[in-house]
Amino acid sequence: ITLLGNNSISTTGAQSFGARINGAGAAINFNGGSINTTGAGSDAISVANGASKTFDGTAKNILPTITVAGAGAAALSADAGTINLNNTSLNHIPKIPYLNLH
């Protein structure tokens, strides 16, 4: 799956991930865009079960603009998966975690 720069993903409701990369070999390419989640435990980007994602600003690896609201929700979540950030900036909003690592 490749999301182009003008894509927008919005979810509502508990455990409604914006994007979930699940399992070794699974992939989603991001070229910017935005992800907005507004439910409890609704992480914007979840990488799980052996999956890996790198955000480094190159084509297919541009971190989207992320907004999360909801108890236990995080911008980025790794649950037995790997997220690599290189040449990427995160701007903090109080009371919202950047990362949720399991």
PyMOL commands that set and color helices and strands:
alter all, ss='L'
color gray80, all
select strands_A, chain A and resi 2-3+8-11+19-22+29-31+34-37+45-48+52-55+61-62+65-68+76-79+82-85+99-101
alter strands_A, ss='S'
color yellow, strands_A
deselect
rebuild
show_as cartoon
